[in-house]
Amino acid sequence: MRTSPPPQQQPAAAASTAEAAERRLREAEQRLKEAMEELQRRQRGPPENFHPPCDHADESCVANAVGNLCQSFLLSYGIRVGIGILLRAFKLARLKSYSSLLDIKQLVSEKDLIVREEACRVGLLFGGFTGSYHALRCLLRKFRKKETPVNAILAGAVSGLSILALDDSSRRRTLALYLLARLAQCAYNSAKSKNKFHLWGSHWSHGDTLLFAIACAQIMYAFVMRPESLPKSYQDFIQKTGPVAAPVYKAVRDCCRGCPVDVASLSAYLSSRRASNTLKLEEFPDIIPCSIIHPDTNSCLIHNGNAAALTFRKTFPLYFSLTFVPFVVLRLQKFMDAPVRTSWHAVTGAVRSTTFLSAFVGIFQGVICLHRKVALRDHKLVYWLAGGISALSVLLEKKARRGELALYVLPRAGESLWYILVNRRLLPNIKNAEVALFCACMGGIMYYLEHEPDTMAPFLRGLIRRFLASRISNPGPPSNRNASYTYLQTLDAMKKPEKMTSGIDSFNSELFAGQLSSVQANINLEEGLNVDFILPPIKLLVDQHCTDRYTEFLN
């Protein structure tokens, strides 16, 4: 008579049987995988005829490059034209010509809306880079017969020549310096993640505010003391936004430099403002008093409050245009599903940004007036400090945007400093140096995008992939791959369940996760793209011509 094993031995025996079955299954999978890899090696032919396959499915390399060029061109062209039309609508509303808003001829006529050339240039910049980058990646892949980081660097650097679509060297220099700041950010993050380098103070919670303050200090100093170091449109933007007239700034500049003040010009300005004739104007004053800076009122507090309120009314149309248009163009499906909610987000974002800029102007004027209450002589460093202190208004912005704003104004500060150093012959003046710098930076940016994407800011990674049509960084599985290849990919995925799970968990927090499928990436594109992050680089591309139109709008 047979006896059954004790109950406590039954689970142990079942576990042992399961482990043996699982071990045999792994061995069979390993043998099958080795056999399939050997079969693939034989099907590839001689090594000298092999090159890595392209990641654009059934399309030819030429069709893929042309398609991406057209897609990026139309996307950037639409953003630029949309911003111009919205600013034109605000101008008509400001003139109380409400019926003209329904007149297409007045709203988009070339006479009043001069954006076609600028929109084409911006489109050629983005489209030219995207198309040439795709084409060069395929060419290098076939020519070098291998896929290495050098391919991405070379393709990005050569495609950077698309910056020549912009005819203004000042704008090219601004973009090059912006990318240089981004490249430095990527390099630092890469070194930090590998424990090779760590910058003291980088863990500060308000380090982004400090960087923004330093950049704004240089910009405001340059605006008051060296305005020629800033682009003309940028000067006009600051001048029209602030409450102080140009003759007063010139008098302040001459006073700080010890030069004679243009009394005639200053007197004409005061007369136009119906200021008191009892003001004593000197050719060599120690300091320009508050009575000349704000002749309309004797109260500095009232003047600063009025300046902030006036700035809000002036700049809200511009900020709303730069916020609303990217919302619609880059998140069209979401806008169509919930237009009211999307518009509300655009309005609240514009109000917050406009409040920040209004506070900036009010604090800057307040520091200038306070200095005149306690000092007897003027000094040029006062305006550097005033710019840094007024930059604290960035704390009104979201924490996530402060770093982006800092990296947005940093190129302007760097451009101004570059001009001053070249003017003083401390740096050589090299023609088209900004083009070479832009190409070098794009080579580095594309390397980090493809090989170390986690070192890039989420907004920049998402923006570049958006204009690259998400075909390079998020390639879908090519349809011409055979069943054995698909099985091997599935087998690898089964062996890394934790990695795949963590990738799915981070889907809602990371933009355009590179390990997900192209379908998932396109869904993430519509749901996760934050226009708050997109605003600074869009500004860099359109701010000069937008500020030109904005100056006309104020006039």
C-alpha positions as CSV (number, residue, x, y, z in Angstrom):
1,M,0.0,0.0,0.0
2,R,1.5,3.3,-1.2
3,T,1.7,6.3,1.2
4,S,1.4,9.9,-0.1
5,P,4.1,12.3,0.8
6,P,3.6,14.5,3.8
7,P,1.7,17.8,3.0
8,Q,4.7,20.0,3.8
9,Q,6.7,18.2,1.0
10,Q,4.1,18.7,-1.7
11,P,4.8,22.5,-2.2
12,A,8.5,21.9,-2.3
13,A,8.2,19.2,-4.9
14,A,5.9,21.5,-7.0
15,A,8.4,24.3,-6.7
16,S,11.3,22.1,-7.8
17,T,9.3,20.9,-10.8
18,A,8.4,24.4,-11.8
19,E,12.1,25.6,-11.5
20,A,13.2,22.7,-13.7
21,A,10.6,23.5,-16.3
22,E,11.6,27.1,-16.3
23,R,15.3,26.2,-16.6
24,R,14.6,24.0,-19.6
25,L,12.5,26.7,-21.2
26,R,15.3,29.3,-20.8
27,E,17.8,26.9,-22.3
28,A,15.5,26.2,-25.2
29,E,15.0,30.0,-25.7
30,Q,18.7,30.6,-25.6
31,R,19.4,27.9,-28.2
32,L,16.6,29.2,-30.4
33,K,17.9,32.8,-30.1
34,E,21.5,31.7,-31.0
35,A,20.1,29.8,-34.0
36,M,18.1,32.8,-35.2
37,E,21.1,35.1,-34.8
38,E,23.2,32.7,-36.9
39,L,20.5,32.7,-39.5
40,Q,20.4,36.4,-39.6
41,R,24.2,36.7,-40.0
42,R,24.0,34.3,-43.0
43,Q,21.2,36.3,-44.6
44,R,23.1,39.6,-44.3
45,G,25.8,38.4,-46.6
46,P,29.4,39.5,-46.5
47,P,30.2,42.1,-43.8
48,E,31.5,44.6,-46.3
49,N,28.1,44.9,-47.9
50,F,26.2,45.3,-44.6
51,H,25.0,48.7,-43.2
52,P,22.6,49.3,-40.4
53,P,19.0,49.6,-41.6
54,C,17.3,53.0,-41.7
55,D,14.4,53.6,-39.3
56,H,11.8,54.9,-41.6
57,A,9.8,51.8,-42.4
58,D,8.7,51.4,-46.0
59,E,9.7,55.0,-47.1
60,S,12.8,55.7,-49.1
61,C,15.4,57.9,-47.6
62,V,14.6,60.7,-50.0
63,A,10.9,60.5,-49.3
64,N,11.5,60.5,-45.6
65,A,13.7,63.5,-45.7
66,V,11.4,65.5,-47.9
67,G,8.3,64.6,-45.8
68,N,10.0,65.7,-42.6
69,L,11.2,68.9,-44.3
70,C,7.6,69.8,-45.4
71,Q,6.1,68.9,-42.0
72,S,8.5,71.0,-40.0
73,F,8.2,73.9,-42.4
74,L,4.4,74.0,-42.3
75,L,4.4,73.7,-38.5
76,S,6.9,76.6,-37.8
77,Y,5.3,78.7,-40.6
78,G,1.9,78.3,-39.0
79,I,3.1,79.3,-35.6
80,R,4.8,82.5,-36.9
81,V,1.8,83.5,-39.0
82,G,-0.6,82.8,-36.2
83,I,1.3,85.0,-33.8
84,G,1.3,87.8,-36.4
85,I,-2.4,87.6,-37.1
86,L,-3.3,87.6,-33.4
87,L,-1.2,90.7,-32.7
88,R,-2.9,92.4,-35.7
89,A,-6.3,91.5,-34.2
90,F,-5.2,93.1,-30.9
91,K,-4.1,96.2,-32.7
92,L,-7.5,96.6,-34.4
93,A,-9.3,96.0,-31.1
94,R,-7.1,98.6,-29.4
95,L,-8.1,101.1,-32.1
96,K,-11.8,100.2,-31.5
97,S,-12.2,99.0,-35.0
98,Y,-14.1,95.9,-34.0
99,S,-15.8,95.5,-37.4
100,S,-12.4,95.2,-39.0
101,L,-11.9,92.0,-37.1
102,L,-14.4,90.3,-39.4
103,D,-12.8,91.8,-42.5
104,I,-10.2,89.3,-43.7
105,K,-8.6,91.8,-46.0
106,Q,-7.8,94.2,-43.2
107,L,-6.8,91.4,-40.8
108,V,-4.3,89.5,-43.0
109,S,-3.4,92.0,-45.8
110,E,0.3,92.2,-46.7
111,K,0.2,95.9,-46.2
112,D,-0.5,95.7,-42.5
113,L,0.7,92.2,-41.7
114,I,4.3,91.8,-42.9
115,V,5.1,88.3,-41.8
116,R,5.3,86.3,-45.0
117,E,9.1,86.7,-45.5
118,E,9.8,86.2,-41.8
119,A,7.5,83.1,-41.6
120,C,9.2,81.6,-44.6
121,R,12.7,82.2,-43.1
122,V,11.6,80.5,-39.8
123,G,10.1,77.7,-41.8
124,L,13.2,77.2,-43.8
125,L,15.3,77.2,-40.6
126,F,13.3,74.4,-39.0
127,G,12.4,72.5,-42.2
128,G,15.9,72.8,-43.7
129,F,17.4,71.4,-40.5
130,T,14.9,68.6,-40.2
131,G,15.1,67.5,-43.8
132,S,18.9,67.7,-44.1
133,Y,19.4,65.9,-40.8
134,H,17.3,63.0,-41.8
135,A,19.0,62.8,-45.2
136,L,22.5,63.0,-43.7
137,R,21.8,60.4,-41.1
138,C,20.8,57.9,-43.8
139,L,23.8,58.9,-46.0
140,L,26.3,58.5,-43.1
141,R,24.7,55.2,-42.1
142,K,25.2,53.8,-45.6
143,F,28.6,55.4,-46.3
144,R,30.2,54.5,-43.0
145,K,28.4,51.1,-42.7
146,K,28.0,51.6,-39.0
147,E,25.9,53.5,-36.5
148,T,28.0,55.5,-34.0
149,P,27.7,58.8,-32.1
150,V,29.9,60.4,-34.8
151,N,27.0,60.1,-37.3
152,A,24.7,62.2,-35.1
153,I,27.3,64.8,-34.4
154,L,28.3,65.2,-38.1
155,A,24.7,65.3,-39.3
156,G,23.7,67.8,-36.6
157,A,26.7,70.1,-37.3
158,V,26.2,70.1,-41.1
159,S,22.4,70.6,-40.8
160,G,23.1,73.6,-38.6
161,L,23.9,75.5,-41.8
162,S,20.2,76.0,-42.1
163,I,20.7,78.9,-39.7
164,L,21.7,80.9,-42.8
165,A,18.0,81.1,-43.6
166,L,18.0,84.0,-41.1
167,D,19.5,87.1,-42.7
168,D,20.1,88.9,-39.4
169,S,23.5,88.1,-37.8
170,S,22.2,89.3,-34.4
171,R,19.4,86.8,-34.4
172,R,21.8,84.0,-35.5
173,R,24.2,85.0,-32.7
174,T,21.3,84.9,-30.2
175,L,20.2,81.4,-31.2
176,A,23.8,80.2,-31.2
177,L,24.4,81.5,-27.7
178,Y,21.1,79.9,-26.6
179,L,22.1,76.5,-27.9
180,L,25.6,77.0,-26.3
181,A,23.9,77.4,-22.9
182,R,21.7,74.3,-23.6
183,L,24.8,72.3,-24.7
184,A,26.6,73.3,-21.5
185,Q,23.6,72.2,-19.5
186,C,23.6,68.8,-21.2
187,A,27.3,68.3,-20.7
188,Y,27.1,69.2,-17.0
189,N,24.2,66.9,-16.4
190,S,26.0,64.1,-18.2
191,A,29.2,64.6,-16.2
192,K,27.2,64.8,-13.0
193,S,25.3,61.6,-13.7
194,K,28.6,59.8,-14.2
195,N,30.1,61.3,-11.0
196,K,32.8,63.1,-13.0
197,F,31.9,66.7,-12.1
198,H,29.6,68.5,-9.7
199,L,29.2,72.3,-9.6
200,W,29.1,73.7,-6.1
201,G,25.7,75.3,-5.4
202,S,23.9,73.5,-8.2
203,H,21.6,71.9,-5.6
204,W,20.3,75.3,-4.5
205,S,16.5,75.6,-4.8
206,H,16.7,79.1,-6.3
207,G,19.8,78.7,-8.5
208,D,17.7,79.4,-11.5
209,T,16.5,82.7,-10.0
210,L,20.1,83.7,-9.4
211,L,21.1,82.9,-13.0
212,F,18.1,84.9,-14.2
213,A,19.1,87.8,-12.0
214,I,22.7,87.9,-13.3
215,A,21.5,87.8,-16.9
216,C,18.9,90.6,-16.4
217,A,21.5,92.7,-14.6
218,Q,23.7,92.6,-17.7
219,I,20.8,93.3,-20.0
220,M,19.5,96.3,-18.0
221,Y,23.0,97.7,-17.6
222,A,23.5,97.4,-21.4
223,F,20.1,99.0,-22.1
224,V,21.0,102.1,-20.0
225,M,24.7,102.4,-20.5
226,R,25.5,100.5,-23.8
227,P,22.3,100.3,-25.8
228,E,24.2,99.7,-29.0
229,S,25.1,96.2,-27.7
230,L,21.5,95.1,-27.9
231,P,19.5,94.6,-31.1
232,K,17.5,97.6,-32.2
233,S,14.2,95.8,-31.9
234,Y,15.1,94.6,-28.3
235,Q,15.9,98.2,-27.4
236,D,12.6,99.4,-28.7
237,F,10.8,96.6,-26.8
238,I,12.3,97.6,-23.5
239,Q,11.8,101.3,-24.2
240,K,8.2,101.0,-25.1
241,T,7.5,98.6,-22.2
242,G,9.0,101.0,-19.6
243,P,7.7,104.4,-18.5
244,V,10.9,106.4,-18.9
245,A,11.5,108.4,-22.2
246,A,14.6,107.9,-24.4
247,P,15.9,111.5,-23.8
248,V,16.0,110.8,-20.1
249,Y,18.0,107.6,-20.5
250,K,20.4,109.5,-22.7
251,A,20.8,112.2,-20.1
252,V,21.4,109.5,-17.4
253,R,24.0,107.8,-19.6
254,D,25.8,111.1,-20.3
255,C,25.7,112.0,-16.6
256,C,27.3,108.7,-15.5
257,R,30.0,109.0,-18.2
258,G,30.8,112.6,-17.2
259,C,29.7,114.0,-20.6
260,P,27.7,117.1,-21.1
261,V,23.9,116.5,-21.0
262,D,21.8,117.5,-24.0
263,V,19.9,120.2,-22.2
264,A,17.9,121.3,-25.3
265,S,16.6,117.8,-26.0
266,L,15.8,117.3,-22.3
267,S,14.0,120.6,-22.1
268,A,12.0,119.8,-25.3
269,Y,10.9,116.5,-23.7
270,L,9.8,118.2,-20.5
271,S,7.9,120.8,-22.4
272,S,6.0,118.1,-24.3
273,R,5.0,116.6,-21.0
274,R,3.8,120.0,-19.7
275,A,6.2,119.7,-16.8
276,S,7.0,122.6,-14.5
277,N,9.4,125.2,-16.0
278,T,11.0,125.7,-12.6
279,L,13.1,122.6,-13.0
280,K,16.8,123.5,-13.1
281,L,18.6,121.8,-15.9
282,E,22.4,121.6,-15.7
283,E,24.9,120.6,-18.4
284,F,27.0,118.6,-15.9
285,P,24.7,117.4,-13.1
286,D,25.8,115.0,-10.4
287,I,22.6,113.0,-10.8
288,I,19.4,113.1,-12.8
289,P,16.6,113.8,-10.3
290,C,13.2,112.0,-10.0
291,S,11.4,115.1,-11.1
292,I,12.9,114.6,-14.6
293,I,12.6,110.8,-14.7
294,H,8.8,111.0,-14.0
295,P,7.7,114.6,-14.5
296,D,4.0,113.7,-14.5
297,T,3.9,113.1,-10.7
298,N,6.0,114.0,-7.7
299,S,5.3,110.7,-6.0
300,C,7.7,107.9,-6.8
301,L,5.3,105.4,-5.4
302,I,2.4,106.5,-7.6
303,H,4.8,106.6,-10.6
304,N,6.0,103.0,-10.0
305,G,2.4,101.7,-9.5
306,N,1.3,103.4,-12.7
307,A,4.3,102.0,-14.6
308,A,3.5,98.4,-13.5
309,A,-0.2,98.8,-14.5
310,L,0.6,100.4,-17.8
311,T,3.1,97.6,-18.6
312,F,0.5,95.0,-18.0
313,R,-1.9,96.7,-20.4
314,K,0.8,97.1,-23.0
315,T,2.3,93.6,-22.9
316,F,-0.7,91.3,-22.3
317,P,-1.5,91.1,-26.1
318,L,2.0,90.0,-26.9
319,Y,2.2,87.4,-24.1
320,F,-1.3,86.1,-25.0
321,S,-0.3,85.7,-28.6
322,L,2.9,83.9,-27.7
323,T,1.0,81.5,-25.4
324,F,-2.2,80.9,-27.3
325,V,-0.8,80.2,-30.7
326,P,1.6,77.4,-29.6
327,F,-1.3,75.9,-27.6
328,V,-3.5,75.7,-30.7
329,V,-0.8,74.7,-33.3
330,L,1.1,72.2,-31.1
331,R,-1.9,70.7,-29.3
332,L,-4.6,71.0,-32.0
333,Q,-6.4,67.8,-31.0
334,K,-6.6,68.8,-27.4
335,F,-7.8,72.3,-28.4
336,M,-10.6,70.8,-30.6
337,D,-11.7,68.5,-27.7
338,A,-11.8,71.2,-25.0
339,P,-11.4,74.7,-26.6
340,V,-12.7,76.6,-23.5
341,R,-10.4,74.8,-21.1
342,T,-7.4,75.2,-23.4
343,S,-8.1,78.9,-24.0
344,W,-8.5,79.4,-20.2
345,H,-5.0,77.8,-19.6
346,A,-3.6,80.2,-22.3
347,V,-5.2,83.2,-20.6
348,T,-4.0,82.3,-17.1
349,G,-0.5,81.6,-18.4
350,A,-0.5,85.0,-20.2
351,V,-1.7,86.8,-17.1
352,R,0.9,85.2,-14.9
353,S,3.7,86.1,-17.3
354,T,2.5,89.6,-17.8
355,T,2.2,90.1,-14.1
356,F,5.9,89.0,-13.8
357,L,7.0,91.5,-16.4
358,S,4.9,94.3,-14.9
359,A,6.5,93.6,-11.5
360,F,9.9,93.7,-13.1
361,V,9.3,97.2,-14.5
362,G,7.9,98.5,-11.2
363,I,10.7,97.1,-9.1
364,F,13.4,98.5,-11.5
365,Q,11.9,102.0,-11.4
366,G,11.5,101.7,-7.6
367,V,15.2,100.9,-7.2
368,I,16.2,103.9,-9.4
369,C,14.0,106.3,-7.4
370,L,15.3,104.9,-4.0
371,H,18.9,105.5,-5.1
372,R,18.0,109.1,-5.8
373,K,16.6,109.5,-2.3
374,V,19.8,108.4,-0.6
375,A,22.6,109.3,-3.0
376,L,24.1,112.5,-4.3
377,R,25.9,111.1,-7.3
378,D,24.9,108.6,-10.0
379,H,26.9,105.5,-10.9
380,K,26.5,103.1,-13.8
381,L,26.7,100.0,-11.5
382,V,23.4,101.2,-9.9
383,Y,21.6,100.1,-13.1
384,W,23.3,96.7,-13.0
385,L,22.1,96.1,-9.4
386,A,18.6,97.4,-10.3
387,G,18.3,94.9,-13.0
388,G,19.4,92.1,-10.7
389,I,17.0,93.1,-8.0
390,S,14.0,93.5,-10.3
391,A,14.7,90.0,-11.7
392,L,13.4,88.7,-8.4
393,S,9.9,89.2,-9.8
394,V,10.6,85.9,-11.6
395,L,9.5,84.2,-8.4
396,L,5.9,85.0,-9.5
397,E,6.4,82.5,-12.3
398,K,6.1,78.7,-11.9
399,K,9.2,77.0,-10.6
400,A,9.4,74.9,-13.8
401,R,9.6,78.0,-16.0
402,R,12.2,80.0,-14.0
403,G,15.1,77.9,-15.3
404,E,13.8,78.2,-18.9
405,L,13.4,81.9,-18.6
406,A,17.0,82.2,-17.2
407,L,18.3,80.3,-20.2
408,Y,16.2,82.5,-22.5
409,V,17.6,85.8,-21.3
410,L,21.1,84.4,-20.9
411,P,21.9,84.6,-24.7
412,R,20.8,88.3,-24.7
413,A,23.2,89.0,-21.8
414,G,25.9,87.0,-23.5
415,E,25.4,88.8,-26.8
416,S,25.7,92.2,-25.1
417,L,28.8,91.1,-23.3
418,W,30.3,89.7,-26.5
419,Y,29.7,93.0,-28.3
420,I,31.3,95.0,-25.5
421,L,34.4,92.8,-25.3
422,V,34.8,92.9,-29.1
423,N,34.3,96.7,-29.1
424,R,37.1,96.9,-26.5
425,R,39.2,94.6,-28.6
426,L,39.4,92.0,-25.8
427,L,37.9,89.4,-28.3
428,P,38.5,89.1,-32.0
429,N,35.8,90.0,-34.4
430,I,35.4,86.9,-36.6
431,K,32.9,87.1,-39.5
432,N,30.1,84.5,-39.4
433,A,31.4,83.1,-36.1
434,E,27.8,82.7,-34.9
435,V,27.2,80.2,-37.8
436,A,30.2,78.1,-36.8
437,L,29.1,78.2,-33.2
438,F,25.5,77.2,-34.1
439,C,26.7,74.3,-36.2
440,A,29.0,73.0,-33.4
441,C,26.3,73.3,-30.8
442,M,23.7,71.5,-32.9
443,G,26.2,68.6,-33.4
444,G,26.5,68.3,-29.6
445,I,22.7,68.8,-29.0
446,M,21.9,66.0,-31.5
447,Y,24.4,63.7,-29.9
448,Y,22.8,64.1,-26.4
449,L,19.4,63.8,-27.9
450,E,20.1,60.4,-29.4
451,H,22.5,58.9,-27.0
452,E,22.0,60.6,-23.6
453,P,18.5,62.1,-23.8
454,D,18.1,62.1,-20.0
455,T,20.7,64.9,-19.8
456,M,18.5,67.3,-21.7
457,A,15.7,69.4,-20.3
458,P,12.3,67.7,-21.0
459,F,11.0,70.7,-22.9
460,L,14.0,70.9,-25.2
461,R,14.0,67.2,-25.8
462,G,10.2,67.3,-26.6
463,L,10.5,70.3,-28.8
464,I,13.3,69.0,-31.0
465,R,11.6,65.6,-31.3
466,R,8.3,67.4,-32.2
467,F,10.0,69.2,-35.1
468,L,11.9,66.1,-36.1
469,A,8.4,64.4,-36.4
470,S,9.4,61.9,-33.7
471,R,10.8,59.6,-36.3
472,I,14.4,59.6,-35.2
473,S,14.2,59.5,-31.5
474,N,11.0,57.4,-31.4
475,P,11.3,55.1,-34.4
476,G,8.5,52.6,-35.0
477,P,9.3,49.0,-35.8
478,P,10.1,48.8,-39.6
479,S,7.7,46.6,-41.5
480,N,10.5,45.0,-43.5
481,R,12.0,43.3,-40.5
482,N,11.4,39.5,-40.5
483,A,9.6,37.4,-37.9
484,S,12.9,36.2,-36.2
485,Y,13.9,39.8,-35.6
486,T,10.5,40.6,-34.0
487,Y,10.7,37.5,-31.9
488,L,14.2,38.4,-30.6
489,Q,13.0,41.9,-29.7
490,T,10.0,40.4,-27.8
491,L,12.3,37.9,-26.1
492,D,14.6,40.7,-24.9
493,A,11.6,42.6,-23.6
494,M,10.4,39.5,-21.7
495,K,13.7,39.3,-20.0
496,K,13.6,42.9,-18.8
497,P,10.1,43.3,-17.2
498,E,11.3,45.8,-14.6
499,K,12.7,48.1,-17.2
500,M,9.6,48.1,-19.3
501,T,7.4,48.6,-16.2
502,S,9.4,51.6,-15.1
503,G,9.2,53.0,-18.6
504,I,5.4,52.7,-18.6
505,D,5.2,54.3,-15.1
506,S,7.2,57.3,-16.3
507,F,5.0,57.8,-19.4
508,N,3.0,60.6,-18.0
509,S,5.9,62.4,-16.4
510,E,8.5,62.2,-19.2
511,L,8.0,63.8,-22.6
512,F,8.4,61.5,-25.6
513,A,10.0,58.6,-23.8
514,G,12.5,57.1,-26.2
515,Q,11.9,53.5,-25.4
516,L,8.1,53.5,-26.1
517,S,6.5,52.7,-29.5
518,S,5.8,55.4,-32.0
519,V,2.1,55.2,-31.3
520,Q,2.6,55.8,-27.6
521,A,5.0,58.7,-28.5
522,N,2.4,60.4,-30.6
523,I,-0.2,60.1,-27.8
524,N,2.3,61.6,-25.4
525,L,3.0,64.4,-27.9
526,E,-0.6,65.5,-27.7
527,E,-1.0,65.0,-23.9
528,G,2.3,65.9,-22.4
529,L,3.7,68.8,-24.4
530,N,3.8,71.8,-22.0
531,V,3.5,75.1,-23.9
532,D,5.0,76.9,-20.8
533,F,8.3,75.2,-21.7
534,I,8.0,75.8,-25.4
535,L,7.5,79.6,-25.0
536,P,11.1,80.6,-24.5
537,P,12.6,79.0,-27.7
538,I,9.6,80.2,-29.7
539,K,10.3,83.7,-28.4
540,L,13.9,83.4,-29.6
541,L,12.8,82.7,-33.1
542,V,10.1,85.4,-33.4
543,D,10.9,88.0,-30.8
544,Q,12.7,90.5,-33.1
545,H,10.0,90.7,-35.7
546,C,7.3,90.3,-33.0
547,T,8.7,93.2,-31.1
548,D,8.8,95.2,-34.4
549,R,5.1,94.6,-34.8
550,Y,4.5,95.1,-31.1
551,T,6.2,98.5,-31.3
552,E,3.8,99.4,-34.2
553,F,0.9,98.1,-32.0
554,L,1.8,100.4,-29.2
555,N,2.1,103.3,-31.5
